[in-house]
Amino acid sequence: MSAPRMVMHMLLDRLTPHDRLRQPEPDLVMDAPAQVQAFASSGANDGPLTPIYLYLAMQASSAIRRGGRVLDLACGPCNQLSMLARLHPETEFVGLDLSDTMLDLARQTLDRQGVQNVRLVQGDMRTLDGFDDASFDGVFSTLSLHHLPTVDALCQATRSANRVLRADGGVFLADFGRLRRQATLDFLVNDRASEQSPLFTQDYMNSLKAAFSLGELEQAATSLGRDVLTHVTALAPFMVILRRRISDEPSRTRAMDAARQAFQAMSDSHQRDLLALANWFQAAGLPLPMSLRR
Ligand SMILES: C[S@@+](CC[C@H](N)C(=O)[O-])C[C@H]1O[C@@H](n2cnc3c(N)ncnc32)[C@H](O)[C@@H]1O
């Protein structure tokens, strides 16, 4: 990604005075096999989402306790969750999704990667029916909240997440934030178009159009209790992270060693993408938990 062009787009986005109308996802639940496959491939091994997933897994590690139980709201094909579960082999994860097609793929991802500490459940992140109050030590979610139809549904999901979470449990919810200019969206979506499938390009555009605003995400975060901090990419809210840290230093240190190895195994361009995202958050005050050198 060209850093100067990115900075220019984000700066122009920030200077744009008017908000853009949100356009909910055309397919709230991802069930169409071709769309599901395109999304899953983009997050598998060498796909364009891999560096984002490793970055988010590193930042999420401060919200995960060894021996605890963590719920992933809308796990999709589990490329993200299996990465997190491999960094935290002594934590038990539950991956929840509404789509059976996604859950079938998730099962394949976990089998292929030999991940044993994830259980999959079909369900709705708005209600979390079937889960007891205070039965999780952490809630986690990436790139999924924008699939909810309205701000009310978003707030319902964070209230439900708070219900199933033990007092002061870890929180890590990350998603796109709403940007203002169509030109910014066009730039982000098409920058790597030659390396991604047309279906993924379309899906990415739909996601950015459906993103909640920073204010809406902050409003939803108030249901999650105290000490949940909001972190946003510098200049404009391309990505937003809502996080409550918990302290489990030995677990985090081990996860970071595993993350370093995963980083070193990545291609040069993916390493560059991860570092670009890290710098972008760092410029807004969220450093990486450890330094990564190429
Ligand atoms: C873009 S995918 C993200 C998957 C995964 N978290 C990741 O980062 O790769 C969004 C997922 O949200 C699921 N979804 C949409 N609405 C949902 C709901 N109300 N409850 C549970 N899952 C939902 C979709 O089926 C889809 O698998």
The ligand as an SDF file (V2000), in Angstrom:
LIG
                    3D

 27 29  0  0  0  0  0  0  0  0999 V2000
  -17.0030  -10.6100    7.3490 C   0  0  0  0  0  0  0  0  0  0  0  0
  -17.3260  -12.0700    8.2580 S   0  0  0  0  0  0  0  0  0  0  0  0
  -16.0600  -11.9450    9.5120 C   0  0  0  0  0  0  0  0  0  0  0  0
  -15.6650  -13.2690   10.0560 C   0  0  0  0  0  0  0  0  0  0  0  0
  -14.4910  -13.2890   11.0460 C   0  0  0  0  0  0  0  0  0  0  0  0
  -14.8000  -12.6270   12.2700 N   0  0  0  0  0  0  0  0  0  0  0  0
  -13.2290  -12.7240   10.4470 C   0  0  0  0  0  0  0  0  0  0  0  0
  -12.7280  -11.7080   10.9230 O   0  0  0  0  0  0  0  0  0  0  0  0
  -12.7280  -13.3300    9.5030 O   0  0  0  0  0  0  0  0  0  0  0  0
  -18.7920  -11.6350    9.1060 C   0  0  0  0  0  0  0  0  0  0  0  0
  -19.5370  -12.8380    9.6910 C   0  0  0  0  0  0  0  0  0  0  0  0
  -20.6270  -12.3740   10.4960 O   0  0  0  0  0  0  0  0  0  0  0  0
  -21.6550  -13.3770   10.4350 C   0  0  0  0  0  0  0  0  0  0  0  0
  -22.8920  -12.7850   10.9870 N   0  0  0  0  0  0  0  0  0  0  0  0
  -23.6370  -11.7860   10.4710 C   0  0  0  0  0  0  0  0  0  0  0  0
  -24.6310  -11.4510   11.3040 N   0  0  0  0  0  0  0  0  0  0  0  0
  -24.5030  -12.2630   12.3950 C   0  0  0  0  0  0  0  0  0  0  0  0
  -25.2250  -12.3740   13.6240 C   0  0  0  0  0  0  0  0  0  0  0  0
  -26.2650  -11.5920   13.8860 N   0  0  0  0  0  0  0  0  0  0  0  0
  -24.8140  -13.2800   14.5240 N   0  0  0  0  0  0  0  0  0  0  0  0
  -23.7560  -14.1000   14.2610 C   0  0  0  0  0  0  0  0  0  0  0  0
  -23.0470  -14.0350   13.1070 N   0  0  0  0  0  0  0  0  0  0  0  0
  -23.3980  -13.1160   12.1930 C   0  0  0  0  0  0  0  0  0  0  0  0
  -21.6580  -13.7250    8.9650 C   0  0  0  0  0  0  0  0  0  0  0  0
  -22.3130  -14.9370    8.7140 O   0  0  0  0  0  0  0  0  0  0  0  0
  -20.1510  -13.7830    8.6830 C   0  0  0  0  0  0  0  0  0  0  0  0
  -19.6460  -15.0680    8.8860 O   0  0  0  0  0  0  0  0  0  0  0  0
  1  2  1  0
  2  3  1  0
  2 10  1  0
  3  4  1  0
  4  5  1  0
  5  6  1  0
  5  7  1  0
  7  8  2  0
  7  9  1  0
 10 11  1  0
 11 12  1  0
 11 26  1  0
 12 13  1  0
 13 14  1  0
 13 24  1  0
 14 15  1  0
 14 23  1  0
 15 16  2  0
 16 17  1  0
 17 18  1  0
 17 23  2  0
 18 19  1  0
 18 20  2  0
 20 21  1  0
 21 22  2  0
 22 23  1  0
 24 25  1  0
 24 26  1  0
 26 27  1  0
M  CHG  2   2   1   9  -1
M  END
$$$$
